[in-house]
């Protein structure tokens, strides 16, 4: 999707707009402060070294809008952070709904 289609097409229900924005801000904060992947499990990271809260957010996004919303949010994270962290988020979301990094 291009810039204009991003402005007019939001892959989530209107009632979820505020929640989606809060989840995006939380993902950006996690990415900046902790990353979405770790070299070792423990703390905020599960046994697969994936950030547990980022996974919880991914599950919620899947409930609200499925793969289309997850892709939309990954694109937003890429724009706000960088491509590497966006890819890390993709791997952190492995096995959520139909998501495949």
N, C-alpha and C positions, 0 to 999 in steps of 0.2 A: 504494500500500500504506500502511496505517496503522501506528501505533506497534507494536501487538501483532503484526501480521503480519511486521513487520521483525524482531521478536524471535525468531519461530519459523521464518521462511522465509529461508534464505540461498541465493542463486542460484549456489552454487559447491559443488564436491565437498568433503566433509569433510577429505580429506587436504590440501587447499589452504588451510585456515583461517589458518595462521601466515603463509604467503606473502601472502595477501590483506591481512592486518593490516599487514604491513610495507609493502606497496605503498600502502595508504591513508595510512600515516604519511608516506611519501615524497611522495605527491601533496600532502598538507597542507603539508609543508615547502616544496615547490616553489612552491605558491600563495602562501604567506606571504612568502617571500624573493625570488621572481623573477617571479611571475605565470606564466600558461600561454601568453600571447601577448605579442608585442613589436611596437613600431612599426618596428623594423629587424631584418633578419636578422643573424646573427653570434653568436659565443659559444655559448650553450646553445640558440639558436634557429635553425631551418632557413630555407631561402629563402622559405618561406611565413609566416615569423615565428611559427611554432609551436614550443613547447618540445619539444626532441627527446627528452628522457628521459620527459616526460609521454606522448609518443606511444608510446615503447617500452612503457611501463606499460599504455597502452590496448591495444596489440597483445597483450600477455600476458593481460590480462583477457579479451579476445575469445577467446583460445585456451582459457582455463579455463571460461568461462561465457557467452560470446557477448554479445549486446546486453543481455540481462537483467542480467548481472553489471556491465556498463558503466553501465547506468542506476542500478543499486543504488549503485555507487561514486560516481557523480556526485551522487546524493542525499546520501551521507555527507559528501562534500566541501562541499556546500551547507550542511549542518548545522554543520560544523566551522569553515568560513570565512565565506562570504557568497554571496548569489545571483549577484552580478556575477562573482566568480571561478569559480563553478560554470559559468556560461555561457561564460566564457573557456575552461574545460576542454573543454566541449562542442565549441567551434570548433577547439580544438587537436586533438581526436580525429577531425576530419573525414576521411572516406575510410578509416577503419579498420573492417574487417568490414562490418556492416550499419548502422553508426553514421551518423546524420544529425542535425546540430545543430538 
